[in-house]
Amino acid sequence: MHHLVAVQGDQFSFTAIQGEALGRPGRIEVLVEVKSGKPVLVKIAGQAVIAFQTTLIL
């Protein structure tokens, strides 16, 4: 981890904000579960509209 967030326990959360400069403000809630100092699960919640859709082949 990059130590941008102080992690105490096995999870942390934050609110991410974007799009305000474009006049399209958006907000999402992010929850990160941590084990042995590394993220193991990320949950993202919020409202959204589909702006585009694509398929990735890995």
Secondary structure, DSSP 8 states (H G I E B T S, - for coil): ---SS---SSEEEEEEEE-GGGT--EEEEEEEEEETTEEEEEEEEE------------
